[in-house]
């Protein structure tokens, strides 16, 4: 590519002294070296293309984004190194194209690139600017999730008010009816079965409302230094009759040297109960539940591996949606409660599953206390160290 400046310089060459030519060339080389250092220092990727889409310059950031070698790609069609884009369409003169793409190698990330002509009046080629927007997308998704949860919080308050009071009133009237039926003797006993069903359904509705509120209501853990293995063993003892009823074998892989951690014992037991019950119900009858604990320099990992039917890809995307469940009798709030508890302890929950091969749920709990992630994003209070 020749610029107007270079053309003028060539025309004047015969009128310049050798020393002047040398001085100008040194200035150009210094300018070129300075600009290359600037481009190499940028976090954004920069690729210069000629009119046919061949690379004339690529900086270090662009090479890292696409896992390219600068020497190998110079002079080559960029489409050979970066697939999935219509370069003929992108490189039409006078157009500006901006687009987001997802790349999976050398690592999964989202990139935004803009392709524009260097000069709309002269065919000098194109410049491609690439930005890594992975973190931006993640923050946007977290913001959307927070707004969605805040909406559910408002909904929960409305549900509790609109349904709670009528249910209490119905319960009182049914209890009064039950007393009158007892006085009726044999004739009243025949209606007792229907009354018991009605009372049972009201209790079930109360349970659903309570679970919904527990799933999304922000709470601050009351932490003490506890041994996580002890909490797991306590939960397994409590659920032993249910586990034995389903003929489930429990395999323990608990590290004896697991450090004590700042935990809210009641909340953490609630999370463990839910995960063990989910695993047992996923296996239905017979199977193996493997409960494991381990740790590294940064976090404690707690695993719950079942040998059940697994979860399909379509269902995986909806696991943390309120009221989504794969069971006929489930409320669809168990995992939402677990995630809320783990996040309030500064951790995260990870789920891996494949249909027919079971499910692995892993809890990541930080060894060093982090600021808790309450669901009401306006609060930034962290729990005090015990």
Phi, psi and omega in degrees: 000127179247129180269169178298326179298316180296318178301315179296322180296318180296321180294332183264359185303321184288346180260001181258147174285151179307322180294323179293319178299316180297319180296316179296318180295321177296320177298319180295319180295319178297318179297318179296316180296321179295314180296322178296320178295321178297313181297322180291332182279344182291145174282335177280147177278140179230127177229126175259133183237147173276185186297341180259006178088013177273144184284127174251343176199143176213132181268176187296320182298318179296322177298320180291321181300316187254005181057052181249155172259127185302314182295325183285332186266343181299130180081358181262156173296129182297330179300337179286335181261333181237109187265165173090007180238144179273089186291328178299321179286322182292329189263018175291132183301145175082001180253149174241122183240130173232138186203151174258138176226156176249127178246148184246354181219135008283349173209159182284120178205164178252133181237145171245130179232150177234128177246127180215156178291142176293321179215123182289339183266333181238144180281073182266357180108202187222155174241136180242120180252125183241132178236142176274114183249019182301311182293323179298316178296321180296315179296323178295316179296320179294323178295317178298318180296319179297317178296322179294318180292322176298323177295319177295326178298314177297320178297320181297319178298318178294319180296316181299321182286313186287328183259327184298310182297312177299323179294320177298318179296317179297319180299316180299316181292325177292324177293321176295320178296322180296321179295319179293323180294325178296325179288340182282347178077229186296318181296326179285330181296331181293334181268353184299323181299316179294322179295319179297321178298315181297316178295321178297320179292324177295318177298322179295320177295320176299320180296317180297316179297317179297319178293321180297316178295319180294329184289328188237354181283124179295132177222155179255121181300139174264092193273142169226160179280111185233160176264116185297325178301323179296320179295320179296315180297321179296319178294320179295322177294318181295323183265008183304315179301318180293320180295316180292326179299324179270004178058045180262134174269137180251123177252124181258128174232066187258123180290127183291334183264022179299129183287157173291148185224154174284108184224150167271106188302315182295315180295316182294322177295324177298318179295317181293319176306310183299318183290320178293316179298317178301317181294316180297315181290333178290329180272340177062289181219124183068155182137180182230130174252120179254119178251123185229151172224141174205177180203161172230200183290343189244329189208162172256135180246128179242123183246141175233102184251121176249166179250035183278201187281350180080179183234134180287162180298322180295320180288328181302324182290345184246009188301323184261014175281133178302136176073005173277128180209150177261001180252147181294326185258004183280156177265344181076020182244352185301307182292327177297319177295316180300312181298320178300316181294315182294319179293326178291342173267009179082011184249193180216162178241136182234133182236127176234132182205155175215135183305131179084355184236009177086184185225141175242120174252125182241128175262130177252109182244126184290140175286325177265131184299132175250165172295128183291152184255079178293150184286339172272103192296349180287341183266133179233026178281134177255151179292143178286150178292134180290000000 
